[in-house]
Amino acid sequence: MKTMLFSLCILVLVGGCGTDGSGLLEPMDLLPSDGEISGWLWDGAPSEAADEASLYELINGGAVEFVERGFVSGALQRYGGDLAGSSTSIELFIADQGAISNAKSIYDKRAEYLLFAEDIAIGDAGDARIDDGSTLESIILDYWQERFYVQVTINNRQAAPDLARQTVVQFGENVSMAIAGR
């Protein structure tokens, strides 16, 4: 009995033991696979950051905010697809901030970059917003869920603004379901 209790304590301390298994998830595990979302294929291999230096390389300049708020690891994947006959790209960034409070903190901090954002419901996300008015070319969706911060950016929204918005939301929902273990 003592051995079993000791093993259980080690599992909780090392790997986490949430009912949803989120303690075992890594940002790379949450990326939609190539073609998983109809019409969207990986544009190159995913990039991963496991420390401060690799995060700086990955997101070029915005890393300080994440590091100051408990950054553990991150993944960045670009997808290519088509919106109304126009070649379009999506960039998906997922950061493991180590704790719910850190993920919410980075979400709150990044609000200053999304001046025209409006709240939106995304899966089991704690808070989510979408900004389709800040620039003429991009739509940005971001949210926090559990210990993860997620940002989806689509370029070339002029080709089909409504479809671009739906696509960004679809990517966000897909990642949210992966975090929730569905």
Buried (B, 14 or more C-beta within 10 A) or exposed (E): EEEEEEEEEEEEEEEBEEEBEBBEBBBBEBBBEBEBBEEBEBBEEBBBBBEEEBBBEBBEEBBEBBEEBBBBBBBBBBBBBBBEEEEBBBBBBBBBBBBBEBBBBBBEBBEEBBEEBEEBEBBBBBBBBBBBEBEEEBBBBBBBBBBBBBBBBBBBBEBBEEBBBEBBBBBBBBBBBBBBEE
